[in-house]
Amino acid sequence: MTALPTERTPVPMAQQTQISISAPTLENAMPHSPTLAAKRSHEQIEPVTEAAPVLKKVKTNDDDTHEVVDTKMEDVGAVKGQKEVQEMEHSAALAVLDDGVKESDAASGRSACSDRHQNVTRDFHKQRNKYSLPPRFSSAEQQNLLIVIKMSNSNFQLSNVFDVKGKVALVTGGGSGIGLMATQALATNGSKVYIVGRTEEKLKTVKQTYGKDISGEIIPIVGDVTKKSEIEKLVKEIESKEGFLDILVNNAGIDAGKLTPDGKDAEEMKKNLFDEDSTDCFVSFEDWSDLYTTNVIAPFFLSTAFLPLLQKATERTHGWSATIINISSISGLVRISQGHFNYNASKGAVVHLNKMLSAEVQSSGLKIRINAIAPGVFPSEMTTGESKDDQKSELPKEHKGDLPSQRPGKESDMAAAVLFCAACQYLNGQNVPVDGGYLIQTGT
């Protein structure tokens, strides 16, 4: 370091790069400051010797002003290296420049909006810029940061949030109702969807009607999921064609008639629910057994049979875990029978089966997510009794189903739920009601 000049002559640029910030610099920025002039007249500046390396630091006075003083390097143990010294010198310069602006304004008696203040402020910022610290990021780092920000924003685009493009899915009962809604939701968004059912004509109609002009694909497979041999055949077919399975939707289900639990007394209630001759909707042991076979047992065997292919899908794609989506029902959650003792009991079993499967699969170390969707009132063959030529069902326009939503569910409502369960990698072991607020009204 060289000794600072004591006269008010300009310091050559070659010397400016070698000196620390001190009073002459402030005087150049604010030449008419009385306080600074007085301070300069009594200041004795000694050259810095090589034996006592120094650096500049900021000293805070009693009147909250600042001044730059010398400090031996050995007294500042936390500061190491030339970079730290430069940063401290820069900070000292900025602090004293701030005080200089305040003193100049006070001495001149001018307002903040006066010309004098504007001139001083302009000079101050020139000095500030001169001694400002290097940018926090280099140009290359700034460019990389912009790329990271852009990539972060893209994570919030719908096409990425609900990304099922290129996935392989299988939907049981995919020829109508909620199964068809799930099929369209996945295939329209880029998945290859195998739909399974017992009626070949229905499956072909779905492919011909809804398999055109979409980014995905719909492929029919005729099969009966209530038989183990058929399930094994189905697994082998998917394995030979794809080698893995990303999404399994267990949707196939049936109902077995409605009973009337009302009765004036125990005898009448027993007659309505037990006696064979009581109603046209009598439900037998066989009816209960068939219903449970389709609604509960089939999803269990399908899920377990496809575990190896589902795990392979997880292992082949970083950041993706294969998923099973069981279609349960709000009927499995409410405490009233709705006249469907067997159906509601079976859907309650699906809800609990979903919990058990997800827990056991997780504890075994497999990376397969298992969730359920509990639909409310949606148009399907089960709720309307039939399908139209396009395999769609329609509820009466005036049908509101005593729902807070004042309407039945739409295809888009179910599509959103299916895509959410399929794509959300942080969802596991849950039963998601999509019911228009029905459970709020009835309770569980």
C-alpha positions as CSV (number, residue, x, y, z in Angstrom):
1,M,0.0,0.0,0.0
2,T,1.2,3.5,-0.8
3,A,0.7,6.6,1.4
4,L,-2.3,8.7,0.5
5,P,-1.8,12.2,-0.8
6,T,-2.6,15.0,1.7
7,E,-3.3,17.7,-0.9
8,R,-6.5,18.1,-2.8
9,T,-4.9,17.4,-6.1
10,P,-6.5,14.5,-8.1
11,V,-5.0,11.1,-7.6
12,P,-3.6,9.5,-10.7
13,M,-5.6,6.4,-11.9
14,A,-2.5,4.2,-11.5
15,Q,-2.4,5.1,-7.8
16,Q,-6.2,4.9,-7.3
17,T,-6.1,1.1,-7.9
18,Q,-3.5,0.7,-5.1
19,I,-5.1,2.7,-2.3
20,S,-7.8,2.1,0.3
21,I,-10.8,4.3,0.6
22,S,-10.2,7.3,2.8
23,A,-11.1,11.0,3.2
24,P,-9.8,12.3,-0.2
25,T,-12.2,10.1,-2.0
26,L,-15.1,11.5,0.0
27,E,-13.9,15.0,-0.6
28,N,-14.0,14.4,-4.4
29,A,-17.6,13.1,-4.0
30,M,-18.7,16.0,-1.8
31,P,-16.2,18.9,-2.1
32,H,-18.4,21.5,-0.1
33,S,-19.0,19.4,3.0
34,P,-17.8,21.5,6.0
35,T,-17.7,18.6,8.3
36,L,-15.4,16.6,5.9
37,A,-13.2,19.7,5.3
38,A,-12.7,20.1,9.0
39,K,-12.0,16.5,9.5
40,R,-9.4,16.6,6.6
41,S,-7.5,19.6,8.1
42,H,-6.6,17.8,11.3
43,E,-6.0,14.4,9.8
44,Q,-2.5,13.0,9.8
45,I,-1.9,10.2,7.4
46,E,1.0,8.0,7.9
47,P,2.4,5.6,5.3
48,V,1.6,2.0,5.8
49,T,4.7,0.0,6.6
50,E,5.3,-3.5,5.3
51,A,6.0,-4.7,8.8
52,A,2.4,-3.9,9.9
53,P,0.0,-5.1,7.3
54,V,-3.3,-3.3,7.7
55,L,-6.8,-3.2,6.2
56,K,-9.6,-0.7,6.5
57,K,-12.7,-1.3,8.6
58,V,-15.7,0.7,9.6
59,K,-15.9,2.4,13.0
60,T,-19.3,3.5,14.3
61,N,-19.2,6.8,16.3
62,D,-21.5,7.9,19.1
63,D,-23.6,10.0,16.7
64,D,-24.2,6.9,14.5
65,T,-21.8,8.1,11.8
66,H,-19.0,6.0,10.4
67,E,-15.4,6.4,9.7
68,V,-12.7,4.3,8.2
69,V,-9.8,3.3,10.6
70,D,-6.8,1.0,10.2
71,T,-6.8,-2.4,11.8
72,K,-3.9,-4.9,11.9
73,M,-4.5,-8.0,9.9
74,E,-3.6,-10.1,13.0
75,D,-6.6,-8.6,14.9
76,V,-9.1,-9.8,12.3
77,G,-8.7,-13.6,12.5
78,A,-11.9,-14.3,10.6
79,V,-10.7,-12.5,7.5
80,K,-8.4,-14.5,5.3
81,G,-7.1,-13.8,1.9
82,Q,-7.1,-10.8,-0.5
83,K,-10.8,-11.3,-1.5
84,E,-12.0,-10.8,2.1
85,V,-9.8,-7.7,2.4
86,Q,-11.3,-6.1,-0.7
87,E,-14.8,-6.8,0.4
88,M,-14.2,-5.1,3.8
89,E,-12.6,-2.1,2.1
90,H,-15.6,-1.8,-0.3
91,S,-18.1,-2.0,2.6
92,A,-16.1,0.7,4.5
93,A,-16.3,3.0,1.5
94,L,-20.0,2.6,1.0
95,A,-20.7,3.3,4.7
96,V,-18.6,6.5,4.8
97,L,-20.1,7.7,1.6
98,D,-23.6,7.3,3.1
99,D,-22.5,9.4,6.1
100,G,-21.1,12.0,3.7
101,V,-24.3,12.4,1.9
102,K,-26.2,12.9,5.2
103,E,-23.6,15.5,6.4
104,S,-23.7,17.4,3.1
105,D,-27.5,17.7,3.2
106,A,-27.5,18.8,6.9
107,A,-24.7,21.5,6.3
108,S,-26.4,23.0,3.2
109,G,-29.8,23.1,4.7
110,R,-31.4,22.0,1.5
111,S,-34.4,19.8,1.1
112,A,-34.3,16.2,-0.3
113,C,-35.7,17.5,-3.6
114,S,-33.2,20.4,-4.0
115,D,-30.7,20.5,-6.9
116,R,-27.8,20.3,-4.5
117,H,-29.1,17.1,-3.0
118,Q,-29.5,15.6,-6.5
119,N,-26.0,16.5,-7.5
120,V,-24.5,15.0,-4.3
121,T,-26.6,11.9,-4.7
122,R,-25.4,11.5,-8.3
123,D,-21.8,11.9,-7.2
124,F,-22.4,9.5,-4.4
125,H,-23.8,6.8,-6.7
126,K,-20.8,7.3,-9.0
127,Q,-18.5,6.5,-6.1
128,R,-20.7,3.7,-5.0
129,N,-20.7,2.0,-8.3
130,K,-17.0,2.5,-8.5
131,Y,-16.5,0.5,-5.3
132,S,-19.4,-1.9,-5.7
133,L,-18.7,-5.6,-5.1
134,P,-18.5,-8.0,-7.9
135,P,-21.8,-9.6,-9.1
136,R,-23.0,-12.4,-6.9
137,F,-23.1,-14.7,-10.0
138,S,-20.9,-14.8,-13.0
139,S,-22.6,-14.5,-16.4
140,A,-22.3,-18.3,-16.8
141,E,-23.8,-18.9,-13.4
142,Q,-26.6,-16.4,-14.2
143,Q,-27.4,-18.3,-17.4
144,N,-27.5,-21.6,-15.5
145,L,-29.8,-20.0,-12.9
146,L,-32.2,-18.9,-15.6
147,I,-32.3,-22.4,-17.0
148,V,-33.0,-23.8,-13.5
149,I,-35.9,-21.3,-13.0
150,K,-37.4,-22.2,-16.4
151,M,-37.2,-25.9,-15.6
152,S,-38.8,-25.3,-12.3
153,N,-41.7,-23.4,-13.9
154,S,-42.3,-26.2,-16.4
155,N,-42.9,-28.6,-13.5
156,F,-46.2,-26.7,-12.9
157,Q,-47.5,-27.2,-16.4
158,L,-50.6,-29.5,-16.5
159,S,-48.9,-31.7,-19.1
160,N,-46.1,-32.4,-16.6
161,V,-48.2,-32.5,-13.4
162,F,-50.6,-35.1,-14.9
163,D,-48.0,-36.8,-17.2
164,V,-49.1,-40.2,-18.3
165,K,-47.7,-40.0,-21.8
166,G,-46.2,-43.3,-23.0
167,K,-47.5,-45.2,-20.0
168,V,-49.0,-48.7,-20.4
169,A,-52.3,-49.2,-18.6
170,L,-54.9,-51.9,-18.1
171,V,-58.5,-51.1,-17.2
172,T,-61.0,-53.8,-16.3
173,G,-64.6,-53.1,-17.2
174,G,-63.2,-50.5,-19.6
175,G,-66.1,-50.8,-22.1
176,S,-68.6,-48.5,-20.3
177,G,-69.4,-46.3,-17.3
178,I,-66.5,-45.2,-15.1
179,G,-64.2,-47.7,-16.7
180,L,-64.7,-46.0,-20.1
181,M,-64.1,-42.6,-18.4
182,A,-60.8,-43.9,-17.0
183,T,-59.9,-45.3,-20.4
184,Q,-60.5,-42.1,-22.2
185,A,-58.7,-40.0,-19.6
186,L,-55.5,-42.1,-20.0
187,A,-55.6,-42.7,-23.7
188,T,-56.4,-39.1,-24.6
189,N,-53.3,-38.1,-22.6
190,G,-50.9,-40.4,-24.3
191,S,-51.2,-43.8,-22.6
192,K,-51.5,-47.2,-24.3
193,V,-54.6,-48.6,-22.6
194,Y,-55.7,-52.2,-22.7
195,I,-59.4,-52.6,-21.9
196,V,-60.7,-55.9,-20.5
197,G,-64.3,-57.1,-20.6
198,R,-66.4,-60.1,-21.3
199,T,-68.3,-58.6,-24.3
200,E,-66.2,-58.2,-27.4
201,E,-68.7,-56.0,-29.2
202,K,-68.6,-53.4,-26.5
203,L,-64.8,-53.3,-26.5
204,K,-64.6,-52.9,-30.2
205,T,-67.1,-50.1,-30.1
206,V,-65.0,-48.3,-27.6
207,K,-61.9,-48.6,-29.8
208,Q,-63.6,-47.5,-33.0
209,T,-65.4,-44.6,-31.3
210,Y,-62.9,-43.2,-29.0
211,G,-59.5,-44.6,-30.3
212,K,-59.2,-42.1,-33.2
213,D,-57.3,-38.8,-33.2
214,I,-55.8,-39.3,-29.8
215,S,-52.2,-39.3,-28.6
216,G,-52.5,-42.7,-26.9
217,E,-54.1,-46.0,-28.0
218,I,-57.0,-48.3,-27.0
219,I,-56.5,-52.0,-27.3
220,P,-59.4,-54.4,-26.5
221,I,-58.8,-57.8,-24.7
222,V,-61.7,-60.2,-24.1
223,G,-61.4,-61.8,-20.7
224,D,-63.2,-62.8,-17.5
225,V,-61.4,-61.4,-14.4
226,T,-63.4,-63.5,-12.0
227,K,-61.4,-66.6,-13.0
228,K,-57.8,-67.1,-12.0
229,S,-56.9,-68.9,-15.3
230,E,-58.2,-65.9,-17.2
231,I,-56.1,-63.5,-15.1
232,E,-53.0,-65.6,-15.6
233,K,-53.6,-65.5,-19.4
234,L,-54.1,-61.7,-19.2
235,V,-50.8,-61.3,-17.4
236,K,-48.9,-63.4,-19.9
237,E,-50.3,-61.3,-22.8
238,I,-49.3,-58.0,-21.3
239,E,-45.9,-59.4,-20.4
240,S,-45.3,-60.7,-24.0
241,K,-46.4,-57.4,-25.6
242,E,-45.0,-54.9,-23.2
243,G,-42.9,-56.5,-20.6
244,F,-44.2,-54.2,-17.8
245,L,-47.4,-52.4,-16.7
246,D,-47.5,-48.8,-15.4
247,I,-51.1,-48.5,-14.4
248,L,-53.7,-51.0,-13.3
249,V,-57.3,-49.8,-12.9
250,N,-59.5,-52.4,-11.1
251,N,-62.9,-51.1,-12.2
252,A,-65.1,-54.1,-13.1
253,G,-68.0,-54.4,-10.7
254,I,-71.7,-55.4,-10.4
255,D,-74.7,-54.8,-8.3
256,A,-77.2,-57.5,-7.2
257,G,-80.5,-55.7,-6.6
258,K,-82.0,-53.4,-4.0
259,L,-83.6,-54.5,-0.8
260,T,-86.1,-52.6,1.4
261,P,-85.0,-52.4,5.0
262,D,-88.1,-50.6,6.1
263,G,-90.6,-52.4,8.4
264,K,-93.1,-51.7,11.1
265,D,-91.6,-54.4,13.3
266,A,-89.0,-57.1,13.4
267,E,-91.2,-59.6,11.5
268,E,-91.7,-57.2,8.6
269,M,-88.1,-56.2,8.4
270,K,-87.1,-59.9,8.5
271,K,-89.5,-60.6,5.7
272,N,-88.2,-57.8,3.5
273,L,-84.6,-58.8,3.9
274,F,-84.6,-62.5,4.3
275,D,-87.7,-64.3,2.9
276,E,-87.4,-65.4,-0.7
277,D,-91.0,-64.5,-1.6
278,S,-90.8,-61.0,0.0
279,T,-89.8,-58.8,-3.0
280,D,-88.9,-59.0,-6.6
281,C,-85.3,-58.0,-5.6
282,F,-84.6,-60.9,-3.4
283,V,-80.9,-61.5,-2.9
284,S,-79.6,-65.0,-2.4
285,F,-76.3,-66.4,-1.0
286,E,-75.2,-67.0,-4.6
287,D,-75.9,-63.3,-5.4
288,W,-73.8,-62.2,-2.5
289,S,-71.0,-64.6,-3.5
290,D,-71.0,-63.6,-7.2
291,L,-71.0,-59.9,-6.2
292,Y,-68.0,-60.4,-3.9
293,T,-66.2,-62.4,-6.5
294,T,-66.4,-59.6,-9.0
295,N,-66.1,-56.6,-6.7
296,V,-63.6,-57.8,-4.1
297,I,-61.9,-61.0,-5.0
298,A,-61.1,-60.1,-8.6
299,P,-59.3,-56.9,-7.7
300,F,-57.2,-58.8,-5.1
301,F,-56.0,-61.5,-7.6
302,L,-55.5,-59.0,-10.4
303,S,-53.4,-56.7,-8.2
304,T,-51.2,-59.6,-6.9
305,A,-50.8,-61.2,-10.3
306,F,-49.5,-58.0,-11.9
307,L,-47.1,-57.1,-9.1
308,P,-44.0,-58.3,-11.0
309,L,-44.9,-56.3,-14.1
310,L,-45.8,-53.3,-12.1
311,Q,-42.5,-53.4,-10.2
312,K,-40.6,-53.7,-13.6
313,A,-42.4,-50.5,-14.7
314,T,-41.1,-48.7,-11.6
315,E,-37.5,-49.9,-12.1
316,R,-37.4,-48.9,-15.7
317,T,-38.4,-45.2,-15.2
318,H,-36.5,-43.0,-12.8
319,G,-38.9,-40.9,-10.7
320,W,-42.0,-42.9,-11.6
321,S,-43.7,-45.6,-9.4
322,A,-46.2,-47.9,-11.0
323,T,-49.7,-47.7,-9.5
324,I,-52.9,-49.6,-8.9
325,I,-56.2,-47.7,-8.8
326,N,-59.1,-49.5,-7.2
327,I,-62.6,-48.2,-7.9
328,S,-64.4,-48.3,-4.6
329,S,-67.5,-46.2,-3.9
330,I,-68.9,-43.8,-1.4
331,S,-71.4,-46.6,-0.8
332,G,-68.5,-48.3,1.0
333,L,-68.0,-45.4,3.3
334,V,-71.5,-44.3,4.4
335,R,-73.3,-46.0,7.3
336,I,-76.7,-46.3,5.6
337,S,-77.4,-49.2,3.4
338,Q,-79.2,-47.3,0.6
339,G,-81.0,-50.6,0.1
340,H,-77.8,-52.2,-1.3
341,F,-76.5,-54.2,1.6
342,N,-74.4,-56.5,-0.5
343,Y,-73.0,-53.9,-2.8
344,N,-72.2,-51.4,-0.1
345,A,-70.6,-54.2,2.0
346,S,-68.5,-55.2,-1.0
347,K,-67.3,-51.7,-1.6
348,G,-66.5,-51.3,2.1
349,A,-64.3,-54.4,1.6
350,V,-62.6,-52.8,-1.4
351,V,-61.8,-49.7,0.8
352,H,-60.2,-51.9,3.4
353,L,-58.5,-54.2,0.8
354,N,-56.9,-51.0,-0.6
355,K,-55.5,-50.2,2.8
356,M,-54.1,-53.6,3.4
357,L,-52.6,-54.1,-0.1
358,S,-50.8,-50.7,0.0
359,A,-49.4,-51.4,3.5
360,E,-48.2,-54.9,2.7
361,V,-46.7,-53.9,-0.7
362,Q,-44.9,-51.0,0.9
363,S,-43.6,-53.1,3.8
364,S,-42.2,-55.6,1.4
365,G,-40.0,-53.0,-0.2
366,L,-41.8,-52.8,-3.6
367,K,-42.2,-49.4,-5.1
368,I,-45.9,-49.6,-6.2
369,R,-48.5,-47.1,-5.1
370,I,-52.0,-48.3,-4.4
371,N,-54.9,-46.0,-4.1
372,A,-58.7,-46.0,-4.5
373,I,-61.3,-43.7,-6.0
374,A,-64.7,-43.6,-4.3
375,P,-67.2,-42.2,-6.9
376,G,-70.5,-40.7,-6.0
377,V,-73.3,-40.5,-8.5
378,F,-72.0,-40.8,-12.0
379,P,-73.8,-41.9,-15.2
380,S,-73.2,-45.6,-15.8
381,E,-75.0,-48.8,-16.6
382,M,-75.3,-49.4,-12.8
383,T,-77.0,-46.1,-12.1
384,T,-79.1,-45.7,-15.3
385,G,-79.7,-49.4,-16.2
386,E,-78.3,-49.1,-19.7
387,S,-75.8,-47.7,-22.2
388,K,-76.4,-45.9,-25.4
389,D,-74.9,-46.9,-28.7
390,D,-71.7,-45.0,-27.9
391,Q,-71.4,-47.0,-24.6
392,K,-72.2,-43.9,-22.6
393,S,-75.0,-43.6,-20.0
394,E,-77.0,-40.5,-19.2
395,L,-78.8,-39.5,-16.0
396,P,-82.0,-37.3,-16.3
397,K,-81.1,-33.6,-16.5
398,E,-83.3,-32.9,-13.5
399,H,-81.4,-35.5,-11.5
400,K,-79.6,-33.8,-8.6
401,G,-79.2,-36.8,-6.3
402,D,-79.7,-34.6,-3.2
403,L,-76.1,-33.4,-3.5
404,P,-74.5,-30.2,-2.4
405,S,-73.1,-29.9,-5.9
406,Q,-76.7,-29.9,-7.3
407,R,-75.6,-32.2,-10.1
408,P,-74.2,-35.7,-10.8
409,G,-70.6,-36.3,-11.6
410,K,-69.3,-35.5,-15.1
411,E,-66.8,-37.4,-17.2
412,S,-64.2,-34.7,-16.6
413,D,-64.6,-35.0,-12.8
414,M,-63.7,-38.7,-13.0
415,A,-60.9,-38.1,-15.5
416,A,-59.3,-35.6,-13.1
417,A,-59.4,-38.1,-10.3
418,V,-57.9,-40.9,-12.4
419,L,-55.0,-38.7,-13.7
420,F,-54.3,-37.4,-10.2
421,C,-54.1,-41.0,-8.8
422,A,-52.0,-42.2,-11.7
423,A,-49.5,-39.3,-11.9
424,C,-49.1,-38.1,-8.3
425,Q,-46.0,-39.8,-7.1
426,Y,-46.7,-38.7,-3.5
427,L,-50.1,-40.3,-3.2
428,N,-50.2,-43.8,-1.7
429,G,-52.6,-45.8,0.4
430,Q,-55.5,-43.4,0.0
431,N,-59.2,-43.6,-0.8
432,V,-60.2,-40.4,-2.7
433,P,-63.9,-39.6,-2.7
434,V,-65.2,-37.8,-5.8
435,D,-68.8,-37.4,-4.7
436,G,-70.0,-33.8,-5.1
437,G,-70.1,-33.4,-1.4
438,Y,-72.3,-36.4,-0.7
439,L,-70.3,-37.5,2.3
440,I,-70.5,-34.0,3.8
441,Q,-74.3,-34.4,3.8
442,T,-74.7,-38.0,4.9
443,G,-71.6,-38.6,7.1
444,T,-69.6,-41.8,7.3
